[in-house]
Every structure is written in structure tokens, then in C-alpha cells.
Amino acid sequence: MILAFHDLVHITKQAEQREKAIEYWFQSLKLAQETNIAEGIFHTAGTLGRNFLQTGQQEQGRHLLELSISVEKQAGFPGVDALENLLLHSS
């Protein structure tokens, strides 16, 4: 189900429906958190965080990147350095 939301996000983003894409990302993140699927939380929070930073929404972007990094470290996923670097340079 999380992957289905993620696919919907990419479709709506390509159709330039940013608000709808963000809504689907948050639904995906909520589902990942409710089911405690670390990979879903990591990917979705990281993607949302990067998107918010790109649109100048620093506070929300940083919060989501911090969530993604935290989950990433706990689960032992590779790539934490890239997200920490992005977070560091978002100030």
C-alpha cells in the first residue's frame, strides 16, 4: 500500500499537481508510521523533506529529514551521510 501511494505521488507530481502529491506523501508516511515500516518512513520522510527544502519550507523540510535520518540510523540503512549533509546545508 505504501508503494501504491508512492507511485501516485510520482504520477501527480509529473502532472504538476504538487498539493495532491504532498497529500499522498503524507498518507504514505502516516501508513508507514502506523505499521512501523522503517523503509517506508525513511524514504517518504526523506523525499518529503527534500521537496520542502527545495520549495523554501525549511522548518518542515528539516523536521522530515531529521525523522528520516533517525529511522535510517536505527535501521542501519546506507546513505545517512547524504541526508545529514543535506540537512547541514539547509540552514
Secondary structure, 3 states (H helix, E strand, C coil): CHHHHHHHHHHHHHCCCHHHHHHHHHHHHHHHHHCCCHHHHHHHHHHHHHHHHHCCCHHHHHHHHHHHHHHHHHHCCCCHHHHHHHHHCCC
